[in-house]
Amino acid sequence: MNPISPLHGVQVPLVTPFAADGGIAEDALEGLAHGVLDAGATGIVALGTTGEAATLDADEKLAVVDVCARVCAARGAALTIGVGGNDTRAGARALADLARWPTAAAALVPVPYFTRPAQAGVRAHFAHLASASALPLIVYHIPYRTGQPLDAAALRELARIPGVVGVKLAAGGIDHETVDLLGDLPPDFAVLAGDDLFLSPLLALGAAGGILASAHLATGRFVELADAWRDGDLVRARDLGHALARLSAAAFGEPNPTVVKGVLHAQGRIPTPDVRLPLLPARRASIDATLKRLADLGG
């Protein structure tokens, strides 16, 4: 079966809802997945940073992906699965294991963190992973978390690796390297916005879409923004882009996904606002500020 492409539109990296007993609230996870797809998202990401994948055990990870795969298969939507780590051999094994979900579309893989290899080492890492992976790879470039900056030339080198199809770009802003990359993209390689706050300008520069935690909260409006830029409705795109940037800034007022979970719980969409240590639940003031921004949107 040929999966739906994950390389365009608004995708939502789902939170992992927890029940009162601390286990995964699978029904709530399934409801979230259907909800964002109902609102126009082109796909979902399972086991991303927003899903607190680092705190889930092996059985919990399997349960999360099983739920997301079932929903995406039923809905004809793209499923991307997060696979993290800075151990190349372990990453290759994990990517090969994704064959158990044949309808998945791609794997989201961070640039190796903490180790901070040279750029040639980063390329060798992804070349090895791509050769072992059951799925195409989307590079997750987030240097303020990985400690590994990559310039536009290095990202183009990664794009030339067979099996590497895109990058989730979360550089913490829009700099010369961002403009350089988007001004000269390799063929069949997509840039997806990874910093929610900068979605609108990245779409204006040519990004194909975004993987956006704050799109849990106003999925339809984020889809509307992507459509406005695609259709050339510049006035609508600018106005809505500014409003959604304010929402995203509020949703990231505390470490992600604490505020998003607090808002989802306040809306009755997940059973608890709970996160796992070392995260702590968001303060009520941060949740209220985000709910106000959401109300300002009419959402």
TITOR-185113 format. One record per residue (C-alpha): residue number from 1; residue in three letters; chain; x negated, z negated, y. Coordinates in steps of 0.25 Angstrom, whole numbers. Layout:
<marlos>
num_residu_chaine_x_z_y
NUM_Ala_A_X_Z_Y
...
</marlos>
This chain:
<marlos>
num_residu_chaine_x_z_y
1_Met_A_0_0_0
2_Asn_A_-5_4_14
3_Pro_A_-4_-8_23
4_Ile_A_1_-7_37
5_Ser_A_-11_-6_47
6_Pro_A_-14_-19_54
7_Leu_A_-21_-12_66
8_His_A_-11_-11_77
9_Gly_A_0_-20_84
10_Val_A_2_-34_84
11_Gln_A_-2_-43_72
12_Val_A_1_-58_71
13_Pro_A_-10_-67_64
14_Leu_A_0_-76_58
15_Val_A_-1_-91_59
16_Thr_A_-1_-99_46
17_Pro_A_11_-108_47
18_Phe_A_10_-122_41
19_Ala_A_21_-130_35
20_Ala_A_23_-145_38
21_Asp_A_15_-148_25
22_Gly_A_3_-140_30
23_Gly_A_5_-128_21
24_Ile_A_8_-114_25
25_Ala_A_22_-111_29
26_Glu_A_24_-98_22
27_Asp_A_38_-95_26
28_Ala_A_34_-97_41
29_Leu_A_22_-88_39
30_Glu_A_31_-77_33
31_Gly_A_41_-79_45
32_Leu_A_30_-77_55
33_Ala_A_25_-65_48
34_His_A_39_-59_48
35_Gly_A_42_-63_62
36_Val_A_30_-57_69
37_Leu_A_32_-44_61
38_Asp_A_47_-44_65
39_Ala_A_42_-44_79
40_Gly_A_33_-32_78
41_Ala_A_19_-37_73
42_Thr_A_12_-26_65
43_Gly_A_6_-36_56
44_Ile_A_1_-50_53
45_Val_A_-12_-57_50
46_Ala_A_-13_-67_40
47_Leu_A_-24_-77_39
48_Gly_A_-29_-75_53
49_Thr_A_-35_-86_62
50_Thr_A_-21_-88_67
51_Gly_A_-17_-91_53
52_Glu_A_-27_-102_52
53_Ala_A_-33_-95_40
54_Ala_A_-45_-104_40
55_Thr_A_-37_-116_37
56_Leu_A_-29_-110_25
57_Asp_A_-33_-111_11
58_Ala_A_-34_-100_1
59_Asp_A_-20_-102_-4
60_Glu_A_-14_-103_10
61_Lys_A_-21_-90_14
62_Leu_A_-15_-83_2
63_Ala_A_-1_-88_5
64_Val_A_-2_-83_20
65_Val_A_-7_-69_16
66_Asp_A_4_-68_5
67_Val_A_15_-71_15
68_Cys_A_9_-62_26
69_Ala_A_7_-51_16
70_Arg_A_21_-52_11
71_Val_A_27_-51_25
72_Cys_A_18_-39_29
73_Ala_A_21_-32_16
74_Ala_A_36_-33_18
75_Arg_A_36_-30_33
76_Gly_A_25_-18_32
77_Ala_A_16_-26_42
78_Ala_A_1_-27_42
79_Leu_A_-5_-39_36
80_Thr_A_-19_-43_40
81_Ile_A_-26_-54_33
82_Gly_A_-37_-63_40
83_Val_A_-50_-65_32
84_Gly_A_-60_-74_39
85_Gly_A_-74_-78_36
86_Asn_A_-89_-76_39
87_Asp_A_-93_-75_25
88_Thr_A_-93_-60_22
89_Arg_A_-93_-62_6
90_Ala_A_-81_-71_7
91_Gly_A_-74_-62_17
92_Ala_A_-76_-50_8
93_Arg_A_-69_-58_-4
94_Ala_A_-58_-62_5
95_Leu_A_-55_-48_10
96_Ala_A_-56_-43_-4
97_Asp_A_-45_-53_-8
98_Leu_A_-35_-47_2
99_Ala_A_-32_-37_-8
100_Arg_A_-22_-46_-14
101_Trp_A_-13_-42_-2
102_Pro_A_-13_-27_-3
103_Thr_A_-3_-25_9
104_Ala_A_-12_-32_19
105_Ala_A_-18_-23_30
106_Ala_A_-31_-29_34
107_Ala_A_-40_-41_35
108_Leu_A_-44_-48_48
109_Val_A_-58_-52_47
110_Pro_A_-66_-60_58
111_Val_A_-80_-57_62
112_Pro_A_-89_-67_54
113_Tyr_A_-89_-80_62
114_Phe_A_-99_-91_64
115_Thr_A_-110_-83_56
116_Arg_A_-111_-73_68
117_Pro_A_-118_-62_61
118_Ala_A_-124_-50_69
119_Gln_A_-115_-39_72
120_Ala_A_-121_-31_60
121_Gly_A_-118_-43_51
122_Val_A_-103_-43_56
123_Arg_A_-103_-28_52
124_Ala_A_-109_-30_39
125_His_A_-99_-42_37
126_Phe_A_-87_-33_40
127_Ala_A_-92_-21_32
128_His_A_-93_-30_19
129_Leu_A_-79_-36_22
130_Ala_A_-73_-22_23
131_Ser_A_-79_-17_11
132_Ala_A_-73_-29_3
133_Ser_A_-60_-30_10
134_Ala_A_-46_-26_4
135_Leu_A_-41_-24_18
136_Pro_A_-46_-17_31
137_Leu_A_-53_-27_40
138_Ile_A_-49_-31_54
139_Val_A_-61_-37_61
140_Tyr_A_-57_-50_68
141_His_A_-67_-51_80
142_Ile_A_-65_-64_87
143_Pro_A_-79_-68_93
144_Tyr_A_-75_-81_99
145_Arg_A_-72_-86_85
146_Thr_A_-82_-79_77
147_Gly_A_-94_-80_87
148_Gln_A_-97_-66_84
149_Pro_A_-95_-56_95
150_Leu_A_-95_-41_92
151_Asp_A_-96_-30_102
152_Ala_A_-88_-17_102
153_Ala_A_-99_-10_94
154_Ala_A_-99_-20_83
155_Leu_A_-84_-19_82
156_Arg_A_-85_-4_81
157_Glu_A_-95_-6_70
158_Leu_A_-85_-15_62
159_Ala_A_-75_-4_64
160_Arg_A_-83_6_57
161_Ile_A_-83_-2_44
162_Pro_A_-73_4_34
163_Gly_A_-62_-6_32
164_Val_A_-63_-12_46
165_Val_A_-51_-7_54
166_Gly_A_-49_-16_66
167_Val_A_-53_-28_74
168_Lys_A_-45_-40_79
169_Leu_A_-52_-42_93
170_Ala_A_-52_-56_98
171_Ala_A_-64_-56_107
172_Gly_A_-58_-66_117
173_Gly_A_-56_-56_128
174_Ile_A_-58_-41_132
175_Asp_A_-72_-38_135
176_His_A_-81_-26_135
177_Glu_A_-82_-25_120
178_Thr_A_-67_-25_118
179_Val_A_-66_-14_128
180_Asp_A_-77_-6_122
181_Leu_A_-71_-8_108
182_Leu_A_-57_-4_111
183_Gly_A_-63_8_119
184_Asp_A_-69_14_107
185_Leu_A_-63_10_94
186_Pro_A_-67_16_81
187_Pro_A_-57_24_74
188_Asp_A_-47_17_65
189_Phe_A_-51_3_71
190_Ala_A_-41_-6_78
191_Val_A_-43_-17_88
192_Leu_A_-33_-28_87
193_Ala_A_-32_-39_98
194_Gly_A_-35_-53_93
195_Asp_A_-35_-60_106
196_Asp_A_-20_-62_109
197_Leu_A_-22_-64_124
198_Phe_A_-29_-50_125
199_Leu_A_-20_-42_117
200_Ser_A_-14_-34_129
201_Pro_A_-27_-29_135
202_Leu_A_-33_-26_121
203_Leu_A_-20_-17_118
204_Ala_A_-23_-10_131
205_Leu_A_-37_-7_127
206_Gly_A_-33_-1_114
207_Ala_A_-31_-13_104
208_Ala_A_-22_-9_92
209_Gly_A_-14_-22_92
210_Gly_A_-18_-37_90
211_Ile_A_-18_-49_80
212_Leu_A_-12_-59_89
213_Ala_A_-8_-74_86
214_Ser_A_1_-75_98
215_Ala_A_9_-64_93
216_His_A_16_-74_84
217_Leu_A_23_-79_96
218_Ala_A_28_-66_103
219_Thr_A_25_-55_92
220_Gly_A_35_-45_98
221_Arg_A_29_-46_112
222_Phe_A_15_-43_107
223_Val_A_20_-31_99
224_Glu_A_27_-27_112
225_Leu_A_14_-28_120
226_Ala_A_6_-20_109
227_Asp_A_18_-9_110
228_Ala_A_17_-9_125
229_Trp_A_2_-6_125
230_Arg_A_4_5_115
231_Asp_A_15_11_122
232_Gly_A_8_11_136
233_Asp_A_18_1_142
234_Leu_A_8_-5_151
235_Val_A_17_-13_160
236_Arg_A_23_-20_148
237_Ala_A_10_-21_141
238_Arg_A_3_-28_152
239_Asp_A_15_-38_155
240_Leu_A_17_-42_141
241_Gly_A_2_-43_138
242_His_A_1_-53_149
243_Ala_A_12_-61_144
244_Leu_A_7_-61_130
245_Ala_A_-7_-65_134
246_Arg_A_-1_-77_140
247_Leu_A_6_-80_127
248_Ser_A_-6_-78_119
249_Ala_A_-14_-87_129
250_Ala_A_-4_-98_127
251_Ala_A_-4_-96_112
252_Phe_A_-19_-98_111
253_Gly_A_-20_-110_120
254_Glu_A_-24_-118_108
255_Pro_A_-31_-113_96
256_Asn_A_-24_-102_88
257_Pro_A_-14_-103_81
258_Thr_A_-10_-117_86
259_Val_A_-1_-113_98
260_Val_A_5_-101_90
261_Lys_A_9_-111_79
262_Gly_A_14_-121_89
263_Val_A_23_-110_95
264_Leu_A_28_-104_81
265_His_A_32_-118_77
266_Ala_A_39_-121_90
267_Gln_A_47_-108_87
268_Gly_A_50_-113_73
269_Arg_A_42_-101_67
270_Ile_A_33_-110_59
271_Pro_A_35_-124_53
272_Thr_A_24_-131_60
273_Pro_A_14_-129_71
274_Asp_A_3_-134_62
275_Val_A_-11_-128_61
276_Arg_A_-23_-133_53
277_Leu_A_-35_-140_57
278_Pro_A_-44_-138_65
279_Leu_A_-32_-133_73
280_Leu_A_-22_-142_79
281_Pro_A_-8_-139_83
282_Ala_A_-6_-134_97
283_Arg_A_-2_-143_109
284_Arg_A_13_-142_113
285_Ala_A_9_-137_127
286_Ser_A_2_-125_121
287_Ile_A_14_-122_112
288_Asp_A_23_-123_124
289_Ala_A_15_-114_133
290_Thr_A_15_-103_122
291_Leu_A_30_-105_121
292_Lys_A_31_-103_136
293_Arg_A_23_-90_136
294_Leu_A_32_-85_124
295_Ala_A_44_-88_132
296_Asp_A_39_-81_144
297_Leu_A_38_-69_135
298_Gly_A_52_-70_131
299_Gly_A_48_-73_116
</marlos>
